[in-house]
Amino acid sequence: MYKVIFEDANFRVVEANRQAGIKDKAHGHPVPSVVYYVNDCKSKLTGADGKARETVNKAGTANAVPIIASHTAENIGTTSRSSSRRSSAAKNIPAPHGAWSKAVS
């Protein structure tokens, strides 16, 4: 699901791929990041408080992601893959599920 595609002393870029219907493990984002959407995708994000919201993102768009304590993300679209790339400063702070420190499938 997650793969480190670039890394240096300042940044880490992680590619995230979710098949339609796949929900990832609860995780957080300990530092602000940017998400770039490689293809169109529709997701359901659920916070630690159980509140859910749906997002629709178009290919070629990007948005800023603030620090997030915990949430899950599910690909609720009809496409077979939902891809995004996240770049983050302060890469030495790993996400709880390890997506920032190692490739995870």
Buried (B, 14 or more C-beta within 10 A) or exposed (E): BBBBEEEEEEEBBBBBBBEBEBBBEBBBBBBEBBBBBBBBBBBBBBBEEEEEEEEEBEEEEEEEBEEBEEBBBBBBBEBEBBBBBBBBEEBEBEBBBEBBBEEBE
